[in-house]
Amino acid sequence: MIALSKLDGSTMYLNEDHVERVEQGAHSAVYLTNGTYLIVRDDVDTVVDRIRSEKAALLSVALRPGIPESLTTLSVLPDETSHAKSGS
């Protein structure tokens, strides 16, 4: 999650995976994948830098040597061994 400054000066936290685009105006507009948008005080470069930093941090953890493959591998369907164990 990234921290962004709301117009009233308070901080909000946003899941960066939901950001579709960011546009600069008097304030920055952060458009989300669900069609809504947020107006924030942070400029576009700051928002983009925070998104890049968060994604880089997540990747560095996921790709760190010694992390079990089961924690870094995504799968849409269960593998055959877990399916066979459940008896289905």
Rosetta blueprint (number, residue, H / E / L):
1 M L
2 I E
3 A E
4 L E
5 S E
6 K E
7 L L
8 D L
9 G L
10 S L
11 T E
12 M E
13 Y E
14 L E
15 N L
16 E H
17 D H
18 H H
19 V E
20 E E
21 R E
22 V E
23 E E
24 Q E
25 G L
26 A L
27 H L
28 S E
29 A E
30 V E
31 Y E
32 L E
33 T L
34 N L
35 G L
36 T L
37 Y E
38 L E
39 I E
40 V E
41 R L
42 D L
43 D L
44 V H
45 D H
46 T H
47 V H
48 V H
49 D H
50 R H
51 I H
52 R H
53 S H
54 E H
55 K H
56 A H
57 A H
58 L H
59 L H
60 S H
61 V H
62 A H
63 L L
64 R L
65 P L
66 G L
67 I L
68 P L
69 E H
70 S H
71 L H
72 T H
73 T L
74 L L
75 S L
76 V L
77 L L
78 P L
79 D L
80 E H
81 T H
82 S H
83 H H
84 A H
85 K H
86 S L
87 G L
88 S L
